[in-house]
Amino acid sequence: MKINYPKTVENWGEDLSLVKQASQRLEEVLGSNAEKVSAEWNQVRDESGTTRYELRITDWSGEAHAALSHEELTLPHTLSFRLNMLWSRVLQNRSHIQLKNLQAMGA
């Protein structure tokens, strides 16, 4: 899986190691699809000024993104759930595209 980090990644402190662990966990979630997916991390601030880490994953069918807090990155079960939900959104997009293609072929 190709993973992109911003130039400011070294300023993320201890969260950088958490983000890299999350990237490894994402690869496990993706399984054999990992080679077909790219990921991009960015540091963002939400409306309340809280730092979050935005993960955007992309494949041929589209993209999905999620903003993860420091706490979510430290909780293995929560992180796994969020990553699985993110991947499921990409798979749902993929399914809709494939269904439209099949319907067009049948028409």
N, CA, C and O atoms as CSV, one atom per row, in Angstrom:
chain,resi,resn,atom,element,x,y,z
A,1,MET,N,N,0.853,-1.172,0.000
A,1,MET,CA,C,0.000,0.000,0.000
A,1,MET,C,C,0.896,1.230,0.000
A,1,MET,O,O,1.872,1.317,0.745
A,2,LYS,N,N,0.543,2.153,-0.836
A,2,LYS,CA,C,1.260,3.422,-0.878
A,2,LYS,C,C,0.647,4.354,0.164
A,2,LYS,O,O,-0.561,4.589,0.170
A,3,ILE,N,N,1.509,4.886,1.057
A,3,ILE,CA,C,1.039,5.775,2.113
A,3,ILE,C,C,1.766,7.102,1.987
A,3,ILE,O,O,2.995,7.146,1.922
A,4,ASN,N,N,1.002,8.176,1.952
A,4,ASN,CA,C,1.574,9.518,1.875
A,4,ASN,C,C,1.367,10.242,3.202
A,4,ASN,O,O,0.296,10.195,3.808
A,5,TYR,N,N,2.434,10.911,3.626
A,5,TYR,CA,C,2.397,11.738,4.826
A,5,TYR,C,C,2.780,13.163,4.418
A,5,TYR,O,O,3.548,13.345,3.474
A,6,PRO,N,N,2.263,14.163,5.108
A,6,PRO,CA,C,2.649,15.539,4.776
A,6,PRO,C,C,4.078,15.827,5.237
A,6,PRO,O,O,4.650,15.080,6.030
A,7,LYS,N,N,4.638,16.911,4.731
A,7,LYS,CA,C,6.004,17.298,5.111
A,7,LYS,C,C,6.127,17.613,6.592
A,7,LYS,O,O,7.216,17.516,7.158
A,8,THR,N,N,5.028,17.988,7.220
A,8,THR,CA,C,5.041,18.363,8.640
A,8,THR,C,C,4.935,17.155,9.569
A,8,THR,O,O,4.793,17.326,10.780
A,9,VAL,N,N,5.001,15.945,9.029
A,9,VAL,CA,C,4.785,14.733,9.811
A,9,VAL,C,C,5.734,14.621,11.010
A,9,VAL,O,O,5.353,14.062,12.039
A,10,GLU,N,N,6.929,15.127,10.900
A,10,GLU,CA,C,7.889,15.031,12.002
A,10,GLU,C,C,7.475,15.862,13.204
A,10,GLU,O,O,8.001,15.664,14.299
A,11,ASN,N,N,6.540,16.788,13.021
A,11,ASN,CA,C,6.050,17.619,14.123
A,11,ASN,C,C,4.910,16.963,14.903
A,11,ASN,O,O,4.378,17.569,15.833
A,12,TRP,N,N,4.531,15.746,14.543
A,12,TRP,CA,C,3.396,15.090,15.167
A,12,TRP,C,C,3.750,14.450,16.505
A,12,TRP,O,O,2.870,13.935,17.194
A,13,GLY,N,N,5.006,14.474,16.875
A,13,GLY,CA,C,5.423,13.930,18.165
A,13,GLY,C,C,5.096,12.459,18.308
A,13,GLY,O,O,5.265,11.679,17.370
A,14,GLU,N,N,4.622,12.083,19.497
A,14,GLU,CA,C,4.319,10.677,19.768
A,14,GLU,C,C,3.180,10.157,18.902
A,14,GLU,O,O,3.063,8.949,18.699
A,15,ASP,N,N,2.343,11.044,18.394
A,15,ASP,CA,C,1.239,10.608,17.542
A,15,ASP,C,C,1.725,10.015,16.222
A,15,ASP,O,O,1.007,9.235,15.596
A,16,LEU,N,N,2.926,10.371,15.796
A,16,LEU,CA,C,3.456,9.812,14.556
A,16,LEU,C,C,3.571,8.297,14.657
A,16,LEU,O,O,3.218,7.590,13.713
A,17,SER,N,N,4.053,7.794,15.773
A,17,SER,CA,C,4.168,6.338,15.908
A,17,SER,C,C,2.781,5.696,15.942
A,17,SER,O,O,2.600,4.589,15.434
A,18,LEU,N,N,1.805,6.380,16.533
A,18,LEU,CA,C,0.436,5.857,16.550
A,18,LEU,C,C,-0.153,5.815,15.144
A,18,LEU,O,O,-0.839,4.860,14.779
A,19,VAL,N,N,0.116,6.847,14.363
A,19,VAL,CA,C,-0.369,6.902,12.982
A,19,VAL,C,C,0.277,5.784,12.158
A,19,VAL,O,O,-0.393,5.141,11.351
A,20,LYS,N,N,1.554,5.558,12.358
A,20,LYS,CA,C,2.234,4.481,11.608
A,20,LYS,C,C,1.704,3.113,12.024
A,20,LYS,O,O,1.575,2.221,11.185
A,21,GLN,N,N,1.397,2.935,13.305
A,21,GLN,CA,C,0.782,1.680,13.751
A,21,GLN,C,C,-0.603,1.515,13.132
A,21,GLN,O,O,-0.994,0.413,12.749
A,22,ALA,N,N,-1.336,2.614,13.038
A,22,ALA,CA,C,-2.659,2.569,12.405
A,22,ALA,C,C,-2.534,2.198,10.934
A,22,ALA,O,O,-3.384,1.484,10.402
A,23,SER,N,N,-1.491,2.671,10.279
A,23,SER,CA,C,-1.257,2.321,8.873
A,23,SER,C,C,-1.003,0.824,8.730
A,23,SER,O,O,-1.488,0.190,7.793
A,24,GLN,N,N,-0.248,0.273,9.655
A,24,GLN,CA,C,0.002,-1.173,9.630
A,24,GLN,C,C,-1.292,-1.944,9.859
A,24,GLN,O,O,-1.545,-2.956,9.205
A,25,ARG,N,N,-2.098,-1.465,10.779
A,25,ARG,CA,C,-3.389,-2.117,11.044
A,25,ARG,C,C,-4.302,-2.008,9.829
A,25,ARG,O,O,-5.039,-2.945,9.522
A,26,LEU,N,N,-4.261,-0.877,9.138
A,26,LEU,CA,C,-5.054,-0.712,7.926
A,26,LEU,C,C,-4.653,-1.741,6.879
A,26,LEU,O,O,-5.515,-2.326,6.223
A,27,GLU,N,N,-3.370,-1.965,6.718
A,27,GLU,CA,C,-2.908,-2.975,5.758
A,27,GLU,C,C,-3.468,-4.348,6.104
A,27,GLU,O,O,-3.823,-5.118,5.212
A,28,GLU,N,N,-3.548,-4.657,7.393
A,28,GLU,CA,C,-4.135,-5.931,7.816
A,28,GLU,C,C,-5.617,-5.979,7.459
A,28,GLU,O,O,-6.110,-7.009,6.997
A,29,VAL,N,N,-6.327,-4.881,7.668
A,29,VAL,CA,C,-7.753,-4.812,7.343
A,29,VAL,C,C,-7.958,-5.001,5.836
A,29,VAL,O,O,-8.882,-5.700,5.419
A,30,LEU,N,N,-7.113,-4.389,5.034
A,30,LEU,CA,C,-7.254,-4.451,3.577
A,30,LEU,C,C,-6.885,-5.812,3.022
A,30,LEU,O,O,-7.397,-6.219,1.979
A,31,GLY,N,N,-6.007,-6.514,3.704
A,31,GLY,CA,C,-5.579,-7.830,3.234
A,31,GLY,C,C,-4.966,-7.766,1.849
A,31,GLY,O,O,-4.102,-6.929,1.586
A,32,SER,N,N,-5.409,-8.646,0.960
A,32,SER,CA,C,-4.849,-8.709,-0.394
A,32,SER,C,C,-5.178,-7.476,-1.230
A,32,SER,O,O,-4.577,-7.273,-2.285
A,33,ASN,N,N,-6.113,-6.655,-0.782
A,33,ASN,CA,C,-6.451,-5.422,-1.500
A,33,ASN,C,C,-5.457,-4.294,-1.239
A,33,ASN,O,O,-5.493,-3.272,-1.924
A,34,ALA,N,N,-4.582,-4.463,-0.271
A,34,ALA,CA,C,-3.673,-3.389,0.133
A,34,ALA,C,C,-2.847,-2.858,-1.033
A,34,ALA,O,O,-2.593,-1.656,-1.109
A,35,GLU,N,N,-2.432,-3.721,-1.928
A,35,GLU,CA,C,-1.589,-3.260,-3.038
A,35,GLU,C,C,-2.341,-2.384,-4.030
A,35,GLU,O,O,-1.725,-1.701,-4.848
A,36,LYS,N,N,-3.664,-2.399,-3.963
A,36,LYS,CA,C,-4.491,-1.614,-4.888
A,36,LYS,C,C,-5.030,-0.336,-4.260
A,36,LYS,O,O,-5.797,0.393,-4.888
A,37,VAL,N,N,-4.629,-0.067,-3.025
A,37,VAL,CA,C,-5.170,1.064,-2.276
A,37,VAL,C,C,-4.046,2.017,-1.901
A,37,VAL,O,O,-2.943,1.589,-1.559
A,38,SER,N,N,-4.332,3.305,-1.970
A,38,SER,CA,C,-3.372,4.291,-1.468
A,38,SER,C,C,-4.011,4.999,-0.277
A,38,SER,O,O,-5.231,5.129,-0.185
A,39,ALA,N,N,-3.153,5.449,0.625
A,39,ALA,CA,C,-3.621,6.121,1.837
A,39,ALA,C,C,-2.869,7.429,2.000
A,39,ALA,O,O,-1.709,7.557,1.609
A,40,GLU,N,N,-3.548,8.385,2.581
A,40,GLU,CA,C,-2.933,9.690,2.844
A,40,GLU,C,C,-3.349,10.160,4.226
A,40,GLU,O,O,-4.529,10.147,4.576
A,41,TRP,N,N,-2.359,10.575,5.006
A,41,TRP,CA,C,-2.604,11.109,6.336
A,41,TRP,C,C,-2.367,12.615,6.341
A,41,TRP,O,O,-1.471,13.120,5.664
A,42,ASN,N,N,-3.184,13.319,7.114
A,42,ASN,CA,C,-2.998,14.750,7.349
A,42,ASN,C,C,-3.414,15.071,8.771
A,42,ASN,O,O,-4.282,14.414,9.344
A,43,GLN,N,N,-2.792,16.073,9.321
A,43,GLN,CA,C,-3.180,16.560,10.638
A,43,GLN,C,C,-4.151,17.711,10.432
A,43,GLN,O,O,-3.866,18.641,9.679
A,44,VAL,N,N,-5.294,17.651,11.096
A,44,VAL,CA,C,-6.318,18.686,10.974
A,44,VAL,C,C,-6.806,19.070,12.363
A,44,VAL,O,O,-6.566,18.361,13.340
A,45,ARG,N,N,-7.487,20.194,12.433
A,45,ARG,CA,C,-8.127,20.624,13.688
A,45,ARG,C,C,-9.631,20.694,13.434
A,45,ARG,O,O,-10.087,21.230,12.424
A,46,ASP,N,N,-10.381,20.142,14.371
A,46,ASP,CA,C,-11.830,20.198,14.214
A,46,ASP,C,C,-12.366,21.540,14.705
A,46,ASP,O,O,-11.589,22.426,15.061
A,47,GLU,N,N,-13.677,21.691,14.724
A,47,GLU,CA,C,-14.314,22.959,15.079
A,47,GLU,C,C,-13.939,23.438,16.486
A,47,GLU,O,O,-13.897,24.639,16.754
A,48,SER,N,N,-13.669,22.487,17.371
A,48,SER,CA,C,-13.329,22.856,18.752
A,48,SER,C,C,-11.826,23.053,18.955
A,48,SER,O,O,-11.374,23.319,20.068
A,49,GLY,N,N,-11.050,22.919,17.863
A,49,GLY,CA,C,-9.610,23.112,17.949
A,49,GLY,C,C,-8.833,21.864,18.327
A,49,GLY,O,O,-7.620,21.931,18.525
A,50,THR,N,N,-9.508,20.725,18.431
A,50,THR,CA,C,-8.859,19.464,18.770
A,50,THR,C,C,-8.105,18.918,17.556
A,50,THR,O,O,-8.627,18.906,16.441
A,51,THR,N,N,-6.889,18.472,17.787
A,51,THR,CA,C,-6.100,17.884,16.715
A,51,THR,C,C,-6.634,16.499,16.383
A,51,THR,O,O,-6.876,15.677,17.267
A,52,ARG,N,N,-6.808,16.264,15.112
A,52,ARG,CA,C,-7.231,14.957,14.606
A,52,ARG,C,C,-6.321,14.585,13.446
A,52,ARG,O,O,-5.643,15.431,12.862
A,53,TYR,N,N,-6.328,13.312,13.134
A,53,TYR,CA,C,-5.514,12.806,12.037
A,53,TYR,C,C,-6.445,12.242,10.981
A,53,TYR,O,O,-7.103,11.221,11.185
A,54,GLU,N,N,-6.486,12.927,9.848
A,54,GLU,CA,C,-7.383,12.532,8.777
A,54,GLU,C,C,-6.699,11.480,7.916
A,54,GLU,O,O,-5.584,11.672,7.432
A,55,LEU,N,N,-7.392,10.373,7.739
A,55,LEU,CA,C,-6.927,9.291,6.880
A,55,LEU,C,C,-7.863,9.208,5.688
A,55,LEU,O,O,-9.076,9.063,5.842
A,56,ARG,N,N,-7.290,9.301,4.508
A,56,ARG,CA,C,-8.056,9.188,3.264
A,56,ARG,C,C,-7.522,7.974,2.519
A,56,ARG,O,O,-6.324,7.882,2.252
A,57,ILE,N,N,-8.413,7.039,2.183
A,57,ILE,CA,C,-7.998,5.884,1.391
A,57,ILE,C,C,-8.706,5.937,0.043
A,57,ILE,O,O,-9.858,6.357,-0.067
A,58,THR,N,N,-7.979,5.498,-0.973
A,58,THR,CA,C,-8.461,5.609,-2.342
A,58,THR,C,C,-8.158,4.323,-3.105
A,58,THR,O,O,-7.078,3.750,-2.964
A,59,ASP,N,N,-9.102,3.883,-3.901
A,59,ASP,CA,C,-8.853,2.820,-4.869
A,59,ASP,C,C,-9.522,3.231,-6.181
A,59,ASP,O,O,-9.958,4.375,-6.312
A,60,TRP,N,N,-9.609,2.336,-7.138
A,60,TRP,CA,C,-10.140,2.679,-8.452
A,60,TRP,C,C,-11.586,3.158,-8.397
A,60,TRP,O,O,-12.041,3.865,-9.297
A,61,SER,N,N,-12.298,2.783,-7.361
A,61,SER,CA,C,-13.721,3.112,-7.308
A,61,SER,C,C,-14.028,4.425,-6.595
A,61,SER,O,O,-15.155,4.914,-6.658
A,62,GLY,N,N,-13.045,4.993,-5.923
A,62,GLY,CA,C,-13.296,6.236,-5.209
A,62,GLY,C,C,-12.496,6.313,-3.924
A,62,GLY,O,O,-11.448,5.682,-3.785
A,63,GLU,N,N,-13.004,7.089,-2.994
A,63,GLU,CA,C,-12.264,7.301,-1.757
A,63,GLU,C,C,-13.223,7.431,-0.581
A,63,GLU,O,O,-14.426,7.640,-0.740
A,64,ALA,N,N,-12.638,7.299,0.599
A,64,ALA,CA,C,-13.356,7.527,1.848
A,64,ALA,C,C,-12.352,8.104,2.833
A,64,ALA,O,O,-11.149,7.867,2.722
A,65,HIS,N,N,-12.855,8.856,3.790
A,65,HIS,CA,C,-11.929,9.427,4.771
A,65,HIS,C,C,-12.559,9.424,6.153
A,65,HIS,O,O,-13.779,9.378,6.312
A,66,ALA,N,N,-11.681,9.477,7.143
A,66,ALA,CA,C,-12.100,9.537,8.542
A,66,ALA,C,C,-11.089,10.377,9.297
A,66,ALA,O,O,-9.902,10.371,8.975
A,67,ALA,N,N,-11.558,11.096,10.297
A,67,ALA,CA,C,-10.685,11.880,11.164
A,67,ALA,C,C,-10.617,11.177,12.515
A,67,ALA,O,O,-11.629,11.002,13.193
A,68,LEU,N,N,-9.414,10.782,12.888
A,68,LEU,CA,C,-9.203,10.013,14.114
A,68,LEU,C,C,-8.527,10.868,15.175
A,68,LEU,O,O,-7.582,11.602,14.886
A,69,SER,N,N,-9.012,10.768,16.388
A,69,SER,CA,C,-8.408,11.500,17.497
A,69,SER,C,C,-7.222,10.709,18.062
A,69,SER,O,O,-7.028,9.536,17.746
A,70,HIS,N,N,-6.456,11.369,18.885
A,70,HIS,CA,C,-5.349,10.700,19.571
A,70,HIS,C,C,-5.883,9.492,20.345
A,70,HIS,O,O,-5.289,8.414,20.307
A,71,GLU,N,N,-6.983,9.671,21.034
A,71,GLU,CA,C,-7.558,8.600,21.833
A,71,GLU,C,C,-7.950,7.407,20.970
A,71,GLU,O,O,-7.704,6.261,21.346
A,72,GLU,N,N,-8.559,7.670,19.817
A,72,GLU,CA,C,-8.957,6.575,18.928
A,72,GLU,C,C,-7.751,5.813,18.417
A,72,GLU,O,O,-7.815,4.600,18.218
A,73,LEU,N,N,-6.652,6.520,18.204
A,73,LEU,CA,C,-5.430,5.856,17.740
A,73,LEU,C,C,-4.822,4.967,18.815
A,73,LEU,O,O,-4.080,4.036,18.500
A,74,THR,N,N,-5.124,5.239,20.080
A,74,THR,CA,C,-4.533,4.463,21.174
A,74,THR,C,C,-5.387,3.278,21.606
A,74,THR,O,O,-4.916,2.419,22.352
A,75,LEU,N,N,-6.622,3.218,21.154
A,75,LEU,CA,C,-7.535,2.140,21.556
A,75,LEU,C,C,-7.656,1.119,20.420
A,75,LEU,O,O,-8.329,1.389,19.426
A,76,PRO,N,N,-7.020,-0.042,20.551
A,76,PRO,CA,C,-6.978,-1.015,19.448
A,76,PRO,C,C,-8.344,-1.403,18.892
A,76,PRO,O,O,-8.514,-1.467,17.674
A,77,HIS,N,N,-9.318,-1.663,19.758
A,77,HIS,CA,C,-10.631,-2.087,19.261
A,77,HIS,C,C,-11.348,-0.949,18.537
A,77,HIS,O,O,-11.980,-1.159,17.501
A,78,THR,N,N,-11.244,0.239,19.085
A,78,THR,CA,C,-11.859,1.402,18.443
A,78,THR,C,C,-11.198,1.671,17.095
A,78,THR,O,O,-11.879,1.924,16.100
A,79,LEU,N,N,-9.875,1.616,17.070
A,79,LEU,CA,C,-9.146,1.846,15.822
A,79,LEU,C,C,-9.535,0.818,14.775
A,79,LEU,O,O,-9.800,1.174,13.627
A,80,SER,N,N,-9.572,-0.441,15.151
A,80,SER,CA,C,-9.956,-1.491,14.199
A,80,SER,C,C,-11.358,-1.258,13.655
A,80,SER,O,O,-11.603,-1.410,12.459
A,81,PHE,N,N,-12.274,-0.888,14.542
A,81,PHE,CA,C,-13.634,-0.604,14.106
A,81,PHE,C,C,-13.669,0.536,13.102
A,81,PHE,O,O,-14.306,0.424,12.055
A,82,ARG,N,N,-12.986,1.637,13.417
A,82,ARG,CA,C,-12.981,2.809,12.523
A,82,ARG,C,C,-12.363,2.476,11.168
A,82,ARG,O,O,-12.875,2.899,10.132
A,83,LEU,N,N,-11.258,1.715,11.170
A,83,LEU,CA,C,-10.604,1.350,9.908
A,83,LEU,C,C,-11.472,0.420,9.088
A,83,LEU,O,O,-11.532,0.545,7.865
A,84,ASN,N,N,-12.144,-0.510,9.743
A,84,ASN,CA,C,-13.058,-1.406,9.024
A,84,ASN,C,C,-14.235,-0.643,8.438
A,84,ASN,O,O,-14.668,-0.936,7.323
A,85,MET,N,N,-14.755,0.323,9.168
A,85,MET,CA,C,-15.851,1.139,8.650
A,85,MET,C,C,-15.394,1.972,7.450
A,85,MET,O,O,-16.133,2.130,6.479
A,86,LEU,N,N,-14.194,2.492,7.525
A,86,LEU,CA,C,-13.642,3.275,6.425
A,86,LEU,C,C,-13.519,2.404,5.173
A,86,LEU,O,O,-13.930,2.810,4.086
A,87,TRP,N,N,-12.958,1.219,5.330
A,87,TRP,CA,C,-12.800,0.302,4.201
A,87,TRP,C,C,-14.166,-0.133,3.675
A,87,TRP,O,O,-14.334,-0.297,2.466
A,88,SER,N,N,-15.127,-0.318,4.546
A,88,SER,CA,C,-16.457,-0.731,4.086
A,88,SER,C,C,-17.106,0.331,3.205
A,88,SER,O,O,-17.850,-0.004,2.283
A,89,ARG,N,N,-16.834,1.609,3.479
A,89,ARG,CA,C,-17.378,2.675,2.621
A,89,ARG,C,C,-16.782,2.603,1.216
A,89,ARG,O,O,-17.486,2.822,0.230
A,90,VAL,N,N,-15.499,2.300,1.124
A,90,VAL,CA,C,-14.874,2.139,-0.198
A,90,VAL,C,C,-15.494,0.938,-0.910
A,90,VAL,O,O,-15.814,1.014,-2.096
A,91,LEU,N,N,-15.662,-0.162,-0.192
A,91,LEU,CA,C,-16.252,-1.356,-0.801
A,91,LEU,C,C,-17.696,-1.117,-1.225
A,91,LEU,O,O,-18.146,-1.657,-2.235
A,92,GLN,N,N,-18.412,-0.321,-0.468
A,92,GLN,CA,C,-19.789,0.005,-0.844
A,92,GLN,C,C,-19.806,0.814,-2.139
A,92,GLN,O,O,-20.635,0.566,-3.014
A,93,ASN,N,N,-18.895,1.780,-2.266
A,93,ASN,CA,C,-18.781,2.543,-3.515
A,93,ASN,C,C,-18.473,1.607,-4.675
A,93,ASN,O,O,-19.066,1.712,-5.748
A,94,ARG,N,N,-17.548,0.700,-4.446
A,94,ARG,CA,C,-17.154,-0.256,-5.477
A,94,ARG,C,C,-18.352,-1.103,-5.902
A,94,ARG,O,O,-18.563,-1.321,-7.095
A,95,SER,N,N,-19.129,-1.575,-4.947
A,95,SER,CA,C,-20.295,-2.400,-5.254
A,95,SER,C,C,-21.322,-1.637,-6.077
A,95,SER,O,O,-21.899,-2.188,-7.014
A,96,HIS,N,N,-21.555,-0.370,-5.734
A,96,HIS,CA,C,-22.516,0.440,-6.496
A,96,HIS,C,C,-22.058,0.604,-7.944
A,96,HIS,O,O,-22.870,0.504,-8.863
A,97,ILE,N,N,-20.785,0.849,-8.151
A,97,ILE,CA,C,-20.253,0.999,-9.509
A,97,ILE,C,C,-20.396,-0.302,-10.283
A,97,ILE,O,O,-20.827,-0.298,-11.436
A,98,GLN,N,N,-20.037,-1.410,-9.657
A,98,GLN,CA,C,-20.133,-2.698,-10.336
A,98,GLN,C,C,-21.578,-3.055,-10.655
A,98,GLN,O,O,-21.855,-3.607,-11.721
A,99,LEU,N,N,-22.505,-2.750,-9.749
A,99,LEU,CA,C,-23.905,-3.015,-10.000
A,99,LEU,C,C,-24.429,-2.190,-11.177
A,99,LEU,O,O,-25.157,-2.703,-12.026
A,100,LYS,N,N,-24.057,-0.916,-11.221
A,100,LYS,CA,C,-24.471,-0.069,-12.354
A,100,LYS,C,C,-23.933,-0.611,-13.666
A,100,LYS,O,O,-24.635,-0.615,-14.678
A,101,ASN,N,N,-22.680,-1.072,-13.652
A,101,ASN,CA,C,-22.077,-1.633,-14.861
A,101,ASN,C,C,-22.817,-2.891,-15.312
A,101,ASN,O,O,-23.057,-3.080,-16.504
A,102,LEU,N,N,-23.174,-3.745,-14.360
A,102,LEU,CA,C,-23.923,-4.960,-14.691
A,102,LEU,C,C,-25.302,-4.624,-15.231
A,102,LEU,O,O,-25.769,-5.245,-16.186
A,103,GLN,N,N,-25.954,-3.645,-14.622
A,103,GLN,CA,C,-27.285,-3.258,-15.094
A,103,GLN,C,C,-27.209,-2.670,-16.490
A,103,GLN,O,O,-28.101,-2.897,-17.307
A,104,ALA,N,N,-26.160,-1.920,-16.771
A,104,ALA,CA,C,-25.995,-1.338,-18.106
A,104,ALA,C,C,-25.752,-2.434,-19.145
A,104,ALA,O,O,-26.233,-2.339,-20.274
A,105,MET,N,N,-25.020,-3.454,-18.769
A,105,MET,CA,C,-24.767,-4.561,-19.694
A,105,MET,C,C,-26.016,-5.362,-19.987
A,105,MET,O,O,-26.180,-5.885,-21.089
A,106,GLY,N,N,-26.905,-5.463,-18.999
A,106,GLY,CA,C,-28.139,-6.210,-19.163
A,106,GLY,C,C,-29.220,-5.457,-19.900
A,106,GLY,O,O,-30.190,-6.056,-20.363
A,107,ALA,N,N,-29.068,-4.165,-20.014
A,107,ALA,CA,C,-30.107,-3.346,-20.647
A,107,ALA,C,C,-30.015,-3.377,-22.153
A,107,ALA,O,O,-30.818,-2.739,-22.834
